[in-house]
Amino acid sequence: MNDRCPLLFGLDTTRDYAERVARRLHMMLSPHEEREFEDGEHKARAQVSVRGRDVFVVQSLFGEPGHSVNDKLCRLLFFINSLKDAGCARVTAVIPYLCYARKDQRTQSQDPLTTRYIAALFEAMGTDCVATFDVHNPAAFENAFRCATVQLRAGPLLARHFRELAVADRVAVVTPDFGGAKRAEAFRRELGGYCGYLPDLVLMEKYRRDGKISGSTLVGDVRGKTAIIVDDLISSGATLCRAAHACRDAGANAVHGAATHGLLHGADALLQDHVFTQIVITDTVLAPTRRAPHLCVLDSTTTAAAAIRALHAGSFH
């Protein structure tokens, strides 16, 4: 790998995040141009030579007013391929939030496997590596891609945020569905490293049929404890609210929500629900959202910058 400094690009819709990553790396974003056409098409090109260089492109793939997730995906894919055409040595897509990663298995006949389809698109554009935060199903993500993948974890950020709470109060870590058990287990071990005891792990049953969520049984004890409900993302907030009220009904003294990605689409009920003492997310999704007094947003750019530094040095483990 070329030992010169890497080049870092941030596409326009994620420019603020990319600039903060660049500052962490003590470098500037490389210049590029994005142009819109009257019929909705667009183009993007680097305005500096990338030949023989190690290149990183930052773009978070979530939908927001004026920029659909499909539009953002096309912009990223086309820009990556233009960099390969221009002779870069390697290109890494740094994607704080990866779209279409929730559908990773068939639950009914003829279901799509969009995680695999997304992987095929990135590979077709010549992407050498995809780095992203906390995908819905880590195993499905790794198995879908044939190019290199890096899974960045927000768990350590969340654990540091809750460390004082865990020292002051007895804490139980709750996963709102059985599929998130490994994520919750990793988080409680990280939290335990700060508070001097291993918090209890509590699992909640969850069933989804025809878009409706059911299940209310908690496996584990939250009575007299502070419950921290951990998930990978919050969209409508229905799953988190359901788990929070179950914890309260089971005797939890307080309930906190924690997730990496705060999509918060139609999440008014969540943001107004007084069952939560606090809801903590990271800034991987930057869509304008309705703020709430108990909503806390953590900066994830230090983690992204550290990954870029390690990938360029060839030392990422």
Sequence and secondary structure as in RCSB ss.txt:
>XXXX:A:sequence
MNDRCPLLFGLDTTRDYAERVARRLHMMLSPHEEREFEDGEHKARAQVSVRGRDVFVVQSLFGEPGHSVNDKLCR
LLFFINSLKDAGCARVTAVIPYLCYARKDQRTQSQDPLTTRYIAALFEAMGTDCVATFDVHNPAAFENAFRCATV
QLRAGPLLARHFRELAVADRVAVVTPDFGGAKRAEAFRRELGGYCGYLPDLVLMEKYRRDGKISGSTLVGDVRGK
TAIIVDDLISSGATLCRAAHACRDAGANAVHGAATHGLLHGADALLQDHVFTQIVITDTVLAPTRRAPHLCVLDS
TTTAAAAIRALHAGSFH
>XXXX:A:secstr
   S  EEEE GGGHHHHHHHHHHTT     EEEEE TTS EEEEESS  TT EEEEE     BTTB HHHHHHH
HHHHHHHHHHTT SEEEEEESS TT S  S SSTT   HHHHHHHHHHHTT  EEEEE  S HHHHHHH SSEEE
EE  HHHHHHHHHHHHHHS EEEEESSGGGHHHHHHHHHHHHHHHSS  EEEEE  EEETTEEE   EES  TTS
EEEEEEEEESSSHHHHHHHHHHHHTT SEEEEEEEEE  TT HHHHH TT SEEEEETT        TTEEEE  
HHHHHHHHHHHHHT   
